[in-house]
Amino acid sequence: MKFVENTLTTLLLLLLLVSFLPAQETVPPNRLVLSGYVKQLQSGNFFNASFPDLHRGVLVDTFLMDNLLHQRLNGTWIATEKWSIHGGFRTRLFYGEVVKANPIYGQQIDGGSNDWWDLSALWLDNKSIIGHTVVDRLYAEYLHENWEIRAGRQRINWGISTVESQ
């Protein structure tokens, strides 16, 4: 029992000590920072005659399974204390019964963008799997005192949903 008490006391003291350590405010120049994730999503879809793209006489009142393997990679190159370049892309693999049932699914995914520059590629499109990659973030950033200036392709958050309870 004494060992457990000593271990807990030591851990609490270490956590308290770490909380007082100063954080590094700036990342040193000429550094590359990478981050990202991979996730797999599965969905079930119920189709009926109101879906003309999938309605071939066979798919009336049909339940189809679909899968999405989604990968994102973000990178930042910090050139100086004030200048940095940010980029990010996502790669998605679509596979499952919906892909098999819809022969134009790949064109629908690739044609869904209204960007000024098309930085996407439909690199795999066959009867059972679709591969699509898009560069959706690529911009330069300048930071100085209270100023933050960005130019290029970037994500703009048009709003947030905040719920407060009384």
OpenMM code with the backbone's topology and positions (N, CA, C; nanometers):
from openmm import Vec3, app, unit

residues = "MET LYS PHE VAL GLU ASN THR LEU THR THR LEU LEU LEU LEU LEU LEU LEU VAL SER PHE LEU PRO ALA GLN GLU THR VAL PRO PRO ASN ARG LEU VAL LEU SER GLY TYR VAL LYS GLN LEU GLN SER GLY ASN PHE PHE ASN ALA SER PHE PRO ASP LEU HIS ARG GLY VAL LEU VAL ASP THR PHE LEU MET ASP ASN LEU LEU HIS GLN ARG LEU ASN GLY THR TRP ILE ALA THR GLU LYS TRP SER ILE HIS GLY GLY PHE ARG THR ARG LEU PHE TYR GLY GLU VAL VAL LYS ALA ASN PRO ILE TYR GLY GLN GLN ILE ASP GLY GLY SER ASN ASP TRP TRP ASP LEU SER ALA LEU TRP LEU ASP ASN LYS SER ILE ILE GLY HIS THR VAL VAL ASP ARG LEU TYR ALA GLU TYR LEU HIS GLU ASN TRP GLU ILE ARG ALA GLY ARG GLN ARG ILE ASN TRP GLY ILE SER THR VAL GLU SER GLN".split()
positions = [
    Vec3(0.0814, -0.1190, 0.0000),
    Vec3(0.0000, 0.0000, 0.0000),
    Vec3(0.0862, 0.1262, 0.0000),
    Vec3(0.1965, 0.1205, 0.0717),
    Vec3(0.2871, 0.2344, 0.0770),
    Vec3(0.3469, 0.2625, -0.0605),
    Vec3(0.3747, 0.1555, -0.1375),
    Vec3(0.4292, 0.1705, -0.2728),
    Vec3(0.3305, 0.2459, -0.3622),
    Vec3(0.2026, 0.2122, -0.3534),
    Vec3(0.0999, 0.2776, -0.4344),
    Vec3(0.0896, 0.4249, -0.3970),
    Vec3(0.0923, 0.4554, -0.2679),
    Vec3(0.0847, 0.5949, -0.2240),
    Vec3(0.2051, 0.6747, -0.2719),
    Vec3(0.3249, 0.6168, -0.2624),
    Vec3(0.4465, 0.6851, -0.3087),
    Vec3(0.4437, 0.7065, -0.4599),
    Vec3(0.3959, 0.6084, -0.5340),
    Vec3(0.3890, 0.6197, -0.6793),
    Vec3(0.2905, 0.7286, -0.7199),
    Vec3(0.1731, 0.7307, -0.6565),
    Vec3(0.0739, 0.8333, -0.6873),
    Vec3(0.1255, 0.9727, -0.6514),
    Vec3(0.1910, 0.9860, -0.5387),
    Vec3(0.2472, 1.1152, -0.4985),
    Vec3(0.3526, 1.1611, -0.5980),
    Vec3(0.4387, 1.0707, -0.6419),
    Vec3(0.5420, 1.1041, -0.7394),
    Vec3(0.4803, 1.1468, -0.8721),
    Vec3(0.3791, 1.0758, -0.9173),
    Vec3(0.3123, 1.1108, -1.0427),
    Vec3(0.2451, 1.2472, -1.0339),
    Vec3(0.1791, 1.2752, -0.9221),
    Vec3(0.1151, 1.4051, -0.9051),
    Vec3(0.2177, 1.5180, -0.9026),
    Vec3(0.3298, 1.4975, -0.8375),
    Vec3(0.4351, 1.5990, -0.8357),
    Vec3(0.4933, 1.6222, -0.9742),
    Vec3(0.5126, 1.5144, -1.0510),
    Vec3(0.5629, 1.5284, -1.1882),
    Vec3(0.4642, 1.6044, -1.2761),
    Vec3(0.3356, 1.5735, -1.2643),
    Vec3(0.2346, 1.6453, -1.3423),
    Vec3(0.2305, 1.7924, -1.3047),
    Vec3(0.2427, 1.8213, -1.1759),
    Vec3(0.2446, 1.9595, -1.1315),
    Vec3(0.3673, 2.0328, -1.1846),
    Vec3(0.4825, 1.9675, -1.1828),
    Vec3(0.6056, 2.0273, -1.2334),
    Vec3(0.5972, 2.0538, -1.3833),
    Vec3(0.5447, 1.9578, -1.4581),
    Vec3(0.5334, 1.9722, -1.6035),
    Vec3(0.4388, 2.0864, -1.6388),
    Vec3(0.3357, 2.1086, -1.5600),
    Vec3(0.2404, 2.2153, -1.5903),
    Vec3(0.3028, 2.3543, -1.5792),
    Vec3(0.4139, 2.3676, -1.5060),
    Vec3(0.4803, 2.4971, -1.4929),
    Vec3(0.5896, 2.5197, -1.5962),
    Vec3(0.6219, 2.4189, -1.6742),
    Vec3(0.7260, 2.4354, -1.7754),
    Vec3(0.6767, 2.5269, -1.8865),
    Vec3(0.7609, 2.6177, -1.9349),
    Vec3(0.7166, 2.7073, -2.0423),
    Vec3(0.7021, 2.6310, -2.1735),
    Vec3(0.5989, 2.6670, -2.2501),
    Vec3(0.5770, 2.6054, -2.3811),
    Vec3(0.6635, 2.6758, -2.4849),
    Vec3(0.7020, 2.6024, -2.5872),
    Vec3(0.7782, 2.6625, -2.6969),
    Vec3(0.6820, 2.7447, -2.7804),
    Vec3(0.7048, 2.8740, -2.7906),
    Vec3(0.6099, 2.9627, -2.8574),
    Vec3(0.6224, 2.9585, -3.0084),
    Vec3(0.7402, 2.9430, -3.0600),
    Vec3(0.7579, 2.9430, -3.2043),
    Vec3(0.8298, 2.8165, -3.2475),
    Vec3(0.7992, 2.7746, -3.3673),
    Vec3(0.8676, 2.6601, -3.4265),
    Vec3(0.9894, 2.7138, -3.4998),
    Vec3(1.1049, 2.6516, -3.4833),
    Vec3(1.2246, 2.7051, -3.5498),
    Vec3(1.2091, 2.7073, -3.7017),
    Vec3(1.2692, 2.8069, -3.7687),
    Vec3(1.2591, 2.8162, -3.9148),
    Vec3(1.3210, 2.6959, -3.9856),
    Vec3(1.2839, 2.6828, -4.1130),
    Vec3(1.3324, 2.5770, -4.2006),
    Vec3(1.2999, 2.4390, -4.1433),
    Vec3(1.1750, 2.4224, -4.1070),
    Vec3(1.1298, 2.2968, -4.0492),
    Vec3(1.0047, 2.2496, -4.1215),
    Vec3(0.9953, 2.1211, -4.1436),
    Vec3(0.8789, 2.0604, -4.2075),
    Vec3(0.7979, 1.9876, -4.1013),
    Vec3(0.6672, 2.0180, -4.0953),
    Vec3(0.5777, 1.9549, -3.9993),
    Vec3(0.4705, 1.8798, -4.0792),
    Vec3(0.4543, 1.7506, -4.0523),
    Vec3(0.3548, 1.6677, -4.1211),
    Vec3(0.2551, 1.6125, -4.0204),
    Vec3(0.1304, 1.6047, -4.0632),
    Vec3(0.0265, 1.5427, -3.9807),
    Vec3(-0.0777, 1.4828, -4.0743),
    Vec3(-0.1628, 1.3997, -4.0196),
    Vec3(-0.2671, 1.3400, -4.1017),
    Vec3(-0.3381, 1.2281, -4.0288),
    Vec3(-0.4228, 1.1594, -4.1028),
    Vec3(-0.4969, 1.0480, -4.0454),
    Vec3(-0.5468, 0.9575, -4.1569),
    Vec3(-0.5907, 0.8393, -4.1177),
    Vec3(-0.6570, 0.7440, -4.2070),
    Vec3(-0.7807, 0.6949, -4.1335),
    Vec3(-0.8946, 0.6920, -4.2038),
    Vec3(-1.0155, 0.6385, -4.1423),
    Vec3(-1.0935, 0.5576, -4.2450),
    Vec3(-1.1719, 0.4644, -4.1956),
    Vec3(-1.2542, 0.3805, -4.2807),
    Vec3(-1.3982, 0.3975, -4.2362),
    Vec3(-1.4864, 0.4270, -4.3306),
    Vec3(-1.6277, 0.4469, -4.3009),
    Vec3(-1.7111, 0.3478, -4.3826),
    Vec3(-1.8090, 0.2899, -4.3190),
    Vec3(-1.9003, 0.2001, -4.3886),
    Vec3(-2.0405, 0.2554, -4.3739),
    Vec3(-2.1176, 0.2483, -4.4802),
    Vec3(-2.2540, 0.2996, -4.4750),
    Vec3(-2.3483, 0.2022, -4.5436),
    Vec3(-2.4711, 0.2053, -4.4965),
    Vec3(-2.5769, 0.1283, -4.5593),
    Vec3(-2.6741, 0.2242, -4.6264),
    Vec3(-2.7116, 0.1951, -4.7495),
    Vec3(-2.7967, 0.2846, -4.8280),
    Vec3(-2.9202, 0.2089, -4.8755),
    Vec3(-3.0348, 0.2720, -4.8572),
    Vec3(-3.1602, 0.2146, -4.9039),
    Vec3(-3.2046, 0.2912, -5.0271),
    Vec3(-3.2145, 0.2234, -5.1402),
    Vec3(-3.2521, 0.2862, -5.2675),
    Vec3(-3.3884, 0.2365, -5.3115),
    Vec3(-3.4620, 0.3284, -5.3751),
    Vec3(-3.5896, 0.2899, -5.4340),
    Vec3(-3.6014, 0.3549, -5.5718),
    Vec3(-3.7164, 0.3562, -5.6285),
    Vec3(-3.7350, 0.4042, -5.7657),
    Vec3(-3.7092, 0.5534, -5.7816),
    Vec3(-3.6974, 0.6284, -5.6743),
    Vec3(-3.6722, 0.7721, -5.6857),
    Vec3(-3.5251, 0.8043, -5.7119),
    Vec3(-3.4383, 0.7049, -5.7213),
    Vec3(-3.2972, 0.7242, -5.7536),
    Vec3(-3.2725, 0.6763, -5.8968),
    Vec3(-3.2902, 0.7649, -5.9962),
    Vec3(-3.2841, 0.7204, -6.1358),
    Vec3(-3.1455, 0.6712, -6.1771),
    Vec3(-3.0372, 0.7235, -6.1173),
    Vec3(-2.9037, 0.6781, -6.1566),
    Vec3(-2.8787, 0.5337, -6.1186),
    Vec3(-2.9431, 0.4877, -6.0125),
    Vec3(-2.9222, 0.3506, -5.9671),
    Vec3(-3.0391, 0.2591, -5.9984),
    Vec3(-3.1481, 0.3163, -6.0451),
    Vec3(-3.2664, 0.2350, -6.0715),
    Vec3(-3.2526, 0.1693, -6.2084),
    Vec3(-3.2278, 0.0423, -6.2086),
    Vec3(-3.2151, -0.0342, -6.3334),
    Vec3(-3.3198, -0.1465, -6.3381),
    Vec3(-3.4233, -0.1323, -6.2582),
    Vec3(-3.5240, -0.2371, -6.2513),
    Vec3(-3.4888, -0.3429, -6.1492),
    Vec3(-3.3622, -0.3501, -6.1085),
    Vec3(-3.3186, -0.4511, -6.0130),
    Vec3(-3.3079, -0.3909, -5.8733),
    Vec3(-3.2803, -0.2596, -5.8659),
    Vec3(-3.2482, -0.1975, -5.7383),
    Vec3(-3.3673, -0.1342, -5.6676),
    Vec3(-3.4863, -0.1662, -5.7079),
    Vec3(-3.6030, -0.1107, -5.6406),
    Vec3(-3.6094, -0.1693, -5.4996),
    Vec3(-3.6205, -0.0799, -5.4000),
    Vec3(-3.6260, -0.1202, -5.2592),
    Vec3(-3.5092, -0.2124, -5.2222),
    Vec3(-3.3884, -0.1661, -5.2531),
    Vec3(-3.2679, -0.2440, -5.2285),
    Vec3(-3.1807, -0.1757, -5.1245),
    Vec3(-3.1209, -0.2542, -5.0371),
    Vec3(-3.0270, -0.2051, -4.9364),
    Vec3(-2.8858, -0.2405, -4.9833),
    Vec3(-2.8007, -0.1386, -5.0007),
    Vec3(-2.6651, -0.1610, -5.0497),
    Vec3(-2.5631, -0.1106, -4.9483),
    Vec3(-2.4556, -0.1846, -4.9322),
    Vec3(-2.3461, -0.1454, -4.8438),
    Vec3(-2.2395, -0.0734, -4.9266),
    Vec3(-2.1783, 0.0276, -4.8651),
    Vec3(-2.0747, 0.1065, -4.9306),
    Vec3(-1.9612, 0.1312, -4.8318),
    Vec3(-1.8399, 0.1479, -4.8814),
    Vec3(-1.7229, 0.1692, -4.7975),
    Vec3(-1.6409, 0.2852, -4.8506),
    Vec3(-1.5762, 0.3554, -4.7587),
    Vec3(-1.4887, 0.4662, -4.7923),
    Vec3(-1.3649, 0.4578, -4.7047),
    Vec3(-1.2490, 0.4506, -4.7678),
    Vec3(-1.1214, 0.4592, -4.6975),
    Vec3(-1.0667, 0.5978, -4.7267),
    Vec3(-1.0528, 0.6798, -4.6227),
    Vec3(-1.0198, 0.8212, -4.6372),
    Vec3(-0.8856, 0.8483, -4.5707),
    Vec3(-0.7947, 0.9121, -4.6428),
    Vec3(-0.6622, 0.9468, -4.5907),
    Vec3(-0.6385, 1.0946, -4.6116),
    Vec3(-0.5869, 1.1640, -4.5102),
    Vec3(-0.5516, 1.3052, -4.5206),
    Vec3(-0.4078, 1.3221, -4.4772),
    Vec3(-0.3340, 1.4052, -4.5534),
    Vec3(-0.1968, 1.4401, -4.5183),
    Vec3(-0.1835, 1.5913, -4.5278),
    Vec3(-0.1423, 1.6540, -4.4181),
    Vec3(-0.1189, 1.7976, -4.4121),
    Vec3(0.0293, 1.8216, -4.3892),
    Vec3(0.0808, 1.9239, -4.4525),
    Vec3(0.2205, 1.9591, -4.4340),
    Vec3(0.2389, 2.1089, -4.4245),
    Vec3(0.3352, 2.1496, -4.3432),
    Vec3(0.3692, 2.2907, -4.3280),
    Vec3(0.5203, 2.3026, -4.3329),
    Vec3(0.5685, 2.3913, -4.4184),
    Vec3(0.7106, 2.4227, -4.4217),
    Vec3(0.7275, 2.5623, -4.3663),
    Vec3(0.7972, 2.5731, -4.2552),
    Vec3(0.8204, 2.7018, -4.1909),
    Vec3(0.9528, 2.7538, -4.2451),
    Vec3(0.9438, 2.8486, -4.3381),
    Vec3(1.0637, 2.8999, -4.4044),
    Vec3(1.1408, 2.9955, -4.3133),
    Vec3(1.0714, 3.0898, -4.2523),
    Vec3(1.1311, 3.1850, -4.1576),
    Vec3(1.0347, 3.2014, -4.0420),
    Vec3(1.0656, 3.2899, -3.9501),
    Vec3(0.9744, 3.3144, -3.8391),
    Vec3(0.8441, 3.3778, -3.8861),
    Vec3(0.8447, 3.4420, -4.0015),
    Vec3(0.7251, 3.5114, -4.0503),
    Vec3(0.6572, 3.4403, -4.1671),
    Vec3(0.7301, 3.3628, -4.2458),
    Vec3(0.6757, 3.3013, -4.3671),
    Vec3(0.6661, 3.1497, -4.3521),
    Vec3(0.5539, 3.0953, -4.4015),
    Vec3(0.5378, 2.9501, -4.4065),
    Vec3(0.4494, 2.9132, -4.5253),
    Vec3(0.4615, 2.7892, -4.5680),
    Vec3(0.3814, 2.7363, -4.6782),
    Vec3(0.3077, 2.6134, -4.6257),
    Vec3(0.1768, 2.6099, -4.6484),
    Vec3(0.0914, 2.5028, -4.5991),
    Vec3(0.0293, 2.4279, -4.7176),
    Vec3(0.0188, 2.3000, -4.7051),
    Vec3(-0.0455, 2.2196, -4.8086),
    Vec3(-0.1158, 2.1006, -4.7460),
    Vec3(-0.2171, 2.0526, -4.8135),
    Vec3(-0.2890, 1.9356, -4.7645),
    Vec3(-0.3655, 1.8698, -4.8775),
    Vec3(-0.3718, 1.7381, -4.8723),
    Vec3(-0.4501, 1.6662, -4.9721),
    Vec3(-0.5189, 1.5485, -4.9056),
    Vec3(-0.6247, 1.5036, -4.9712),
    Vec3(-0.6949, 1.3857, -4.9236),
    Vec3(-0.7066, 1.2853, -5.0371),
    Vec3(-0.6966, 1.1619, -5.0010),
    Vec3(-0.7133, 1.0519, -5.0953),
    Vec3(-0.8249, 0.9635, -5.0423),
    Vec3(-0.9180, 0.9301, -5.1313),
    Vec3(-1.0311, 0.8475, -5.0912),
    Vec3(-1.0435, 0.7279, -5.1844),
    Vec3(-1.0704, 0.6130, -5.1257),
    Vec3(-1.1023, 0.4912, -5.1998),
    Vec3(-1.2477, 0.4561, -5.1704),
    Vec3(-1.3291, 0.4512, -5.2745),
    Vec3(-1.4692, 0.4137, -5.2624),
    Vec3(-1.4826, 0.2710, -5.3146),
    Vec3(-1.5464, 0.1848, -5.2380),
    Vec3(-1.5690, 0.0487, -5.2846),
    Vec3(-1.6936, -0.0065, -5.2167),
    Vec3(-1.7542, -0.1007, -5.2811),
    Vec3(-1.8753, -0.1615, -5.2272),
    Vec3(-1.9826, -0.1757, -5.3329),
    Vec3(-2.1019, -0.2074, -5.2863),
    Vec3(-2.2122, -0.2376, -5.3771),
    Vec3(-2.2627, -0.1148, -5.4527),
    Vec3(-2.2561, 0.0055, -5.3912),
    Vec3(-2.3017, 0.1262, -5.4602),
    Vec3(-2.2097, 0.1570, -5.5780),
    Vec3(-2.0805, 0.1396, -5.5600),
    Vec3(-1.9851, 0.1618, -5.6692),
    Vec3(-2.0115, 0.0631, -5.7823),
    Vec3(-2.0379, -0.0606, -5.7484),
    Vec3(-2.0655, -0.1618, -5.8510),
    Vec3(-2.1963, -0.1341, -5.9246),
    Vec3(-2.2942, -0.0752, -5.8563),
    Vec3(-2.4259, -0.0519, -5.9166),
    Vec3(-2.4307, 0.0744, -6.0019),
    Vec3(-2.3370, 0.1677, -5.9814),
    Vec3(-2.3420, 0.2951, -6.0528),
    Vec3(-2.2186, 0.3102, -6.1411),
    Vec3(-2.2313, 0.2889, -6.2728),
    Vec3(-2.1146, 0.2940, -6.3608),
    Vec3(-2.0538, 0.4332, -6.3776),
    Vec3(-2.1244, 0.5404, -6.3416),
    Vec3(-2.0688, 0.6754, -6.3565),
    Vec3(-2.0335, 0.7374, -6.2209),
    Vec3(-2.0182, 0.6559, -6.1175),
    Vec3(-1.9890, 0.7046, -5.9828),
    Vec3(-1.8567, 0.7826, -5.9789),
    Vec3(-1.7558, 0.7342, -6.0475),
    Vec3(-1.6263, 0.8028, -6.0501),
    Vec3(-1.6348, 0.9407, -6.1124),
    Vec3(-1.7056, 0.9546, -6.2234),
    Vec3(-1.7216, 1.0856, -6.2870),
    Vec3(-1.8022, 1.1803, -6.1971),
    Vec3(-1.8991, 1.1264, -6.1233),
    Vec3(-1.9770, 1.2098, -6.0316),
    Vec3(-1.8903, 1.2635, -5.9182),
    Vec3(-1.8004, 1.1829, -5.8679),
    Vec3(-1.7114, 1.2269, -5.7599),
    Vec3(-1.6110, 1.3284, -5.8120),
    Vec3(-1.5504, 1.3020, -5.9262),
    Vec3(-1.4480, 1.3915, -5.9797),
    Vec3(-1.5084, 1.5201, -6.0345),
    Vec3(-1.6320, 1.5169, -6.0815),
    Vec3(-1.6938, 1.6360, -6.1396),
    Vec3(-1.7677, 1.7227, -6.0395),
    Vec3(-1.7596, 1.6904, -5.9100),
    Vec3(-1.8351, 1.7629, -5.8101),
    Vec3(-1.7704, 1.8905, -5.7607),
    Vec3(-1.6578, 1.9300, -5.8169),
    Vec3(-1.5868, 2.0484, -5.7689),
    Vec3(-1.6115, 2.1666, -5.8615),
    Vec3(-1.6217, 2.2853, -5.8029),
    Vec3(-1.6357, 2.4051, -5.8839),
    Vec3(-1.5168, 2.4992, -5.8596),
    Vec3(-1.3999, 2.4427, -5.8336),
    Vec3(-1.2802, 2.5217, -5.8060),
    Vec3(-1.2279, 2.5887, -5.9315),
    Vec3(-1.1553, 2.7001, -5.9119),
    Vec3(-1.0931, 2.7684, -6.0249),
    Vec3(-0.9858, 2.6809, -6.0882),
    Vec3(-0.9050, 2.6177, -6.0062),
    Vec3(-0.8027, 2.5250, -6.0551),
    Vec3(-0.8422, 2.3852, -6.0115),
    Vec3(-0.8477, 2.2965, -6.1057),
    Vec3(-0.8818, 2.1583, -6.0750),
    Vec3(-0.7549, 2.0866, -6.0295),
    Vec3(-0.7402, 2.0689, -5.8996),
    Vec3(-0.6243, 1.9999, -5.8439),
    Vec3(-0.6642, 1.8616, -5.7934),
    Vec3(-0.7498, 1.7955, -5.8685),
    Vec3(-0.7945, 1.6617, -5.8304),
    Vec3(-0.7614, 1.5631, -5.9410),
    Vec3(-0.7561, 1.4377, -5.9023),
    Vec3(-0.7263, 1.3317, -5.9986),
    Vec3(-0.8094, 1.2085, -5.9658),
    Vec3(-0.8776, 1.1579, -6.0651),
    Vec3(-0.9472, 1.0309, -6.0549),
    Vec3(-0.8518, 0.9271, -6.1123),
    Vec3(-0.7727, 0.8651, -6.0270),
    Vec3(-0.6625, 0.7798, -6.0721),
    Vec3(-0.6974, 0.6315, -6.0759),
    Vec3(-0.8151, 0.5962, -6.0262),
    Vec3(-0.8596, 0.4569, -6.0335),
    Vec3(-1.0107, 0.4580, -6.0488),
    Vec3(-1.0603, 0.4028, -6.1564),
    Vec3(-1.2042, 0.4004, -6.1819),
    Vec3(-1.2379, 0.2725, -6.2566),
    Vec3(-1.2796, 0.1719, -6.1825),
    Vec3(-1.3263, 0.0501, -6.2480),
    Vec3(-1.4579, 0.0064, -6.1855),
    Vec3(-1.5025, -0.1113, -6.2147),
    Vec3(-1.6363, -0.1538, -6.1743),
    Vec3(-1.6527, -0.1768, -6.0245),
    Vec3(-1.5431, -0.1894, -5.9498),
    Vec3(-1.5591, -0.2226, -5.8088),
    Vec3(-1.4889, -0.1275, -5.7125),
    Vec3(-1.3986, -0.0410, -5.7607),
    Vec3(-1.3265, 0.0489, -5.6715),
    Vec3(-1.2927, 0.1790, -5.7442),
    Vec3(-1.2990, 0.2896, -5.6701),
    Vec3(-1.2680, 0.4214, -5.7261),
    Vec3(-1.1655, 0.4880, -5.6356),
    Vec3(-1.0598, 0.5435, -5.6957),
    Vec3(-0.9585, 0.6173, -5.6214),
    Vec3(-0.9553, 0.7620, -5.6661),
    Vec3(-0.9640, 0.8541, -5.5705),
    Vec3(-0.9707, 0.9968, -5.6014),
    Vec3(-0.8818, 1.0732, -5.5048),
    Vec3(-0.7992, 1.1642, -5.5565),
    Vec3(-0.7123, 1.2481, -5.4746),
    Vec3(-0.7345, 1.3930, -5.5120),
    Vec3(-0.7353, 1.4805, -5.4107),
    Vec3(-0.7528, 1.6238, -5.4346),
    Vec3(-0.6597, 1.7012, -5.3408),
    Vec3(-0.5919, 1.8004, -5.3985),
    Vec3(-0.5143, 1.8957, -5.3187),
    Vec3(-0.6121, 2.0066, -5.2825),
    Vec3(-0.6545, 2.0089, -5.1572),
    Vec3(-0.7576, 2.1051, -5.1179),
    Vec3(-0.7046, 2.2210, -5.0344),
    Vec3(-0.5769, 2.2188, -5.0006),
    Vec3(-0.5143, 2.3303, -4.9285),
    Vec3(-0.3729, 2.3497, -4.9814),
    Vec3(-0.3439, 2.4720, -5.0222),
    Vec3(-0.2097, 2.5060, -5.0678),
    Vec3(-0.1980, 2.6580, -5.0636),
    Vec3(-0.1330, 2.7098, -4.9599),
    Vec3(-0.1275, 2.8547, -4.9441),
    Vec3(-0.0002, 2.8968, -4.8715),
    Vec3(0.0360, 3.0230, -4.8928),
    Vec3(0.1473, 3.0855, -4.8217),
    Vec3(0.0896, 3.1713, -4.7104),
    Vec3(0.1631, 3.1807, -4.6013),
    Vec3(0.1150, 3.2566, -4.4866),
    Vec3(0.2263, 3.3480, -4.4347),
    Vec3(0.1878, 3.4717, -4.4028),
    Vec3(0.2789, 3.5706, -4.3468),
    Vec3(0.2248, 3.6150, -4.2113),
    Vec3(0.3068, 3.6044, -4.1071),
    Vec3(0.2672, 3.6439, -3.9725),
    Vec3(0.3620, 3.7521, -3.9226),
    Vec3(0.3039, 3.8609, -3.8744),
    Vec3(0.3849, 3.9685, -3.8164),
    Vec3(0.2998, 4.0433, -3.7144),
    Vec3(0.3425, 4.0384, -3.5888),
    Vec3(0.2709, 4.1010, -3.4782),
    Vec3(0.1240, 4.0596, -3.4807),
    Vec3(0.0312, 4.1520, -3.5015),
    Vec3(-0.1119, 4.1186, -3.5029),
    Vec3(-0.1653, 4.0871, -3.6423),
    Vec3(-0.0789, 4.0797, -3.7419),
    Vec3(-0.1216, 4.0555, -3.8796),
    Vec3(-0.1008, 3.9091, -3.9174),
    Vec3(-0.2007, 3.8569, -3.9883),
    Vec3(-0.1925, 3.7225, -4.0444),
    Vec3(-0.2485, 3.7312, -4.1859),
    Vec3(-0.1621, 3.7097, -4.2860),
    Vec3(-0.2029, 3.7208, -4.4258),
    Vec3(-0.1802, 3.5857, -4.4926),
    Vec3(-0.2846, 3.5366, -4.5588),
    Vec3(-0.2778, 3.4095, -4.6312),
    Vec3(-0.3196, 3.4321, -4.7755),
    Vec3(-0.2491, 3.3645, -4.8654),
    Vec3(-0.2857, 3.3702, -5.0074),
    Vec3(-0.2743, 3.2301, -5.0650),
    Vec3(-0.3792, 3.1868, -5.1346),
    Vec3(-0.3787, 3.0550, -5.1965),
    Vec3(-0.5072, 2.9808, -5.1670),
    Vec3(-0.5047, 2.8516, -5.1918),
    Vec3(-0.6212, 2.7657, -5.1696),
    Vec3(-0.6220, 2.7240, -5.0238),
    Vec3(-0.7300, 2.7609, -4.9541),
    Vec3(-0.7376, 2.7326, -4.8116),
    Vec3(-0.8796, 2.6967, -4.7722),
    Vec3(-0.8912, 2.6374, -4.6566),
    Vec3(-1.0221, 2.6028, -4.6021),
    Vec3(-1.0759, 2.7246, -4.5288),
    Vec3(-1.1987, 2.7597, -4.5592),
    Vec3(-1.2644, 2.8705, -4.4910),
    Vec3(-1.3833, 2.8133, -4.4156),
    Vec3(-1.3838, 2.8313, -4.2859),
    Vec3(-1.4933, 2.7848, -4.2025),
    Vec3(-1.6003, 2.8928, -4.2005),
    Vec3(-1.7149, 2.8655, -4.2584),
    Vec3(-1.8206, 2.9645, -4.2707),
    Vec3(-1.9021, 2.9803, -4.1440),
    Vec3(-1.8803, 2.8968, -4.0474),
    Vec3(-1.9553, 2.9101, -3.9230),
    Vec3(-1.9319, 2.7917, -3.8344),
    Vec3(-1.9765, 2.8053, -3.7098),
    Vec3(-1.9688, 2.6956, -3.6156),
    Vec3(-2.1046, 2.6778, -3.5517),
    Vec3(-2.1256, 2.5619, -3.4979),
    Vec3(-2.2497, 2.5339, -3.4257),
    Vec3(-2.2145, 2.5159, -3.2796),
    Vec3(-2.2509, 2.6143, -3.1996),
    Vec3(-2.2246, 2.6092, -3.0577),
    Vec3(-2.3568, 2.5964, -2.9843),
    Vec3(-2.3636, 2.5003, -2.8958),
    Vec3(-2.4848, 2.4784, -2.8181),
    Vec3(-2.4519, 2.5037, -2.6726),
    Vec3(-2.5288, 2.5892, -2.6115),
    Vec3(-2.5110, 2.6181, -2.4697),
    Vec3(-2.6370, 2.5751, -2.3965),
    Vec3(-2.6182, 2.5113, -2.2844),
    Vec3(-2.7349, 2.4729, -2.2061),
    Vec3(-2.7423, 2.5604, -2.0818),
    Vec3(-2.8608, 2.5864, -2.0391),
    Vec3(-2.8830, 2.6725, -1.9226),
    Vec3(-2.8934, 2.5894, -1.7975),
] * unit.nanometer
topology = app.Topology()
chain = topology.addChain("A")
for resn in residues:
    res = topology.addResidue(resn, chain)
    for name in ("N", "CA", "C"):
        topology.addAtom(name, app.Element.getBySymbol(name[0]), res)
